[in-house]
């Protein structure tokens, strides 16, 4: 029988301030990850980049596990976490890295933005986290807003073999978000995330051949970029994201992924002086409006 993680957890599907804060922290770090990936891919192959990033994340979380003395999950739970992590960690990040080598950033952003749609469909089918017509309208509005952001930045839109890799990444991460619900309720968000990232790193060891050569050849900025990816967009952001899913469900949490391009725009504006155009700003407003619609009027009472 499944039991809730804590007695204070809110009703699934109802967003509370603590969950919203966790989501915002996650999205800020995930929005910043695309720059780190771009820098990393200049000096590492897609497989080596994923391996390096999650070795750093695993070491970080092993330290967390040592400090908090987290117990090992039961064998049944450990097995389920491992299977989910192959999809949501190993396959997702390798496919995304491979796709970003040949797919324009705009196309990749739109394809990844399909992830919340896939997650909502799976959550409705398997978890009962249904959307009403206004919820699906809000989803469509947000996706349209992301499209305007991409077009406003003058990025090309094209479909290629690499786009299929990115679409596969979006599908696998949706499976990961939706089907973690049962084991997450049993082991808690902290234990789930620690063991998920560690177990998701194990299949990436297949990329060990040649890894040392790339490590020695890469310049310091590339190493710093991957260290950042491993600690913040990986270890910390997955902790906060899984925490939010455990409280409000995969459907509600994933709807906020449409806000990620908005955060990326704000970061580029503040840190790089890249002033967005009118179409881009309009797209950001529309994407935010769609998320607001999904989370206020988009679910059955």
Long-range contacts (C-beta under 8 A, 24 or more apart in sequence): 2-182, 2-185, 2-186, 3-185, 3-186, 4-185, 5-184, 5-185, 5-188, 5-189, 5-246, 9-246, 9-247, 10-247, 10-248, 12-129, 12-247, 12-248, 12-249, 13-129, 13-248, 13-249, 13-251, 13-252, 13-299, 14-248, 15-248, 15-252, 15-295, 16-247, 16-248, 18-247, 19-243, 19-244, 19-247, 19-248, 19-253, 22-240, 22-241, 22-243, 22-244, 22-247, 23-240, 23-241, 23-244, 23-253, 23-256, 25-236, 25-237, 25-240, 26-237, 26-238, 26-240, 26-241, 26-244, 27-256, 27-257, 27-259, 27-260, 27-263, 28-263, 28-267, 29-232, 29-233, 29-236, 29-237, 30-233, 30-237, 30-260, 31-260, 31-261, 31-263, 31-264, 31-267, 32-228, 32-232, 32-233, 32-264, 32-267, 33-229, 33-233, 33-237, 34-100, 34-105, 34-264, 35-225, 36-225, 36-226, 36-228, 36-229, 36-233, 37-96, 37-97, 37-100, 37-229, 38-100, 39-221, 39-222, 39-225, 40-222, 40-225, 40-226, 40-229, 41-97, 41-100, 41-101, 42-222, 43-214, 43-217, 43-218, 43-219, 43-222, 44-214, 44-218, 44-222, 44-226, 45-207, 45-210, 45-214, 46-94, 46-97, 46-98, 46-100, 46-101, 47-94, 47-97, 47-204, 47-206, 47-207, 48-207, 48-210, 48-211, 48-214, 49-97, 49-226, 50-90, 50-93, 50-94, 50-97, 50-204, 50-207, 51-201, 51-204, 51-205, 51-207, 51-208, 51-211, 52-211, 52-215, 52-226, 52-230, 53-93, 53-226, 53-229, 53-230, 53-234, 54-89, 54-93, 54-197, 54-200, 54-201, 54-204, 54-230, 54-234, 55-201, 55-204, 55-230, 56-226, 56-227, 56-229, 56-230, 56-231, 56-234, 56-235, 57-197, 57-201, 57-230, 57-231, 57-234, 57-235, 57-238, 58-197, 58-198, 58-201, 59-230, 60-230, 60-231, 60-234, 60-235, 61-193, 61-194, 61-197, 61-198, 61-235, 62-194, 62-198, 64-190, 64-194, 64-235, 65-194, 68-190, 70-190, 70-191, 70-194, 71-191, 72-195, 73-183, 73-186, 73-187, 73-191, 73-195, 74-186, 77-183, 77-186, 77-187, 78-195, 78-199, 80-182, 80-183, 81-180, 81-183, 81-187, 81-192, 81-195, 81-196, 81-199, 82-199, 82-202, 84-175, 84-176, 84-179, 84-180, 84-183, 84-196, 85-176, 85-195, 85-196, 85-197, 85-199, 85-200, 86-199, 86-200, 86-203, 87-172, 87-173, 87-175, 87-176, 88-172, 88-173, 88-175, 88-176, 88-177, 88-180, 88-196, 88-200, 89-176, 89-196, 89-197, 89-199, 89-200, 89-201, 90-200, 90-201, 90-203, 90-204, 91-168, 91-169, 91-172, 92-169, 92-172, 92-173, 92-176, 93-169, 94-204, 95-165, 95-166, 95-168, 95-169, 95-172, 96-165, 96-166, 96-169, 98-162, 98-165, 99-162, 99-163, 99-164, 99-165, 99-166, 99-169, 100-162, 100-166, 101-162, 102-160, 102-161, 102-162, 103-160, 103-162, 103-163, 103-165, 103-166, 104-155, 104-156, 104-157, 104-158, 105-155, 106-150, 106-151, 106-153, 106-155, 106-156, 106-157, 107-150, 107-155, 107-156, 107-157, 107-158, 107-159, 107-163, 107-166, 108-163, 108-166, 109-146, 109-149, 109-150, 109-155, 109-261, 110-143, 110-146, 110-147, 110-150, 110-157, 111-163, 111-166, 111-167, 111-170, 112-166, 112-169, 112-170, 112-257, 113-142, 113-143, 113-146, 113-257, 113-258, 113-261, 114-143, 114-167, 114-170, 115-170, 115-173, 115-174, 115-254, 115-257, 116-142, 116-254, 116-255, 116-257, 116-258, 117-143, 118-170, 118-171, 118-174, 119-174, 119-177, 119-178, 119-250, 119-251, 119-254, 120-251, 120-254, 120-255, 122-174, 122-175, 122-178, 122-179, 122-250, 123-178, 123-249, 123-250, 123-251, 123-254, 124-251, 126-178, 126-179, 127-178, 127-181, 127-249, 127-250, 127-251, 129-249, 129-250, 129-251, 129-252, 129-299, 130-299, 130-300, 131-251, 131-294, 131-298, 131-299, 132-297, 132-298, 132-299, 132-300, 134-293, 134-297, 134-298, 135-293, 135-294, 135-297, 135-298, 135-299, 136-298, 137-293, 137-298, 138-255, 138-289, 138-290, 138-291, 138-292, 138-293, 138-294, 138-297, 138-298, 139-255, 139-290, 139-294, 139-298, 140-290, 141-286, 141-287, 141-289, 141-290, 141-293, 142-255, 142-258, 142-286, 142-287, 142-289, 142-290, 142-291, 142-294, 143-258, 143-290, 144-283, 144-286, 144-290, 145-258, 145-283, 145-284, 145-285, 145-286, 145-287, 145-288, 145-289, 145-290, 146-258, 146-261, 146-283, 146-287, 147-283, 148-279, 148-280, 148-282, 148-283, 148-286, 149-261, 149-262, 149-265, 149-280, 149-283, 149-284, 149-287, 150-261, 150-283, 151-279, 151-283, 152-276, 152-277, 152-278, 152-279, 152-280, 152-281, 152-282, 152-283, 153-276, 153-277, 153-280, 174-254, 177-245, 177-250, 177-253, 177-254, 178-250, 180-242, 180-245, 180-250, 181-245, 181-249, 181-250, 184-242, 184-245, 184-246, 185-246, 188-246, 189-239, 189-242, 189-243, 189-245, 189-246, 190-239, 190-243, 192-242, 192-246, 193-238, 193-239, 193-242, 196-238, 196-242, 197-234, 197-235, 197-238, 252-294, 252-295, 252-299, 255-291, 255-294, 255-295, 255-298, 256-291, 258-287, 258-290, 258-291, 259-287, 259-288, 259-291, 261-287, 262-287, 262-288
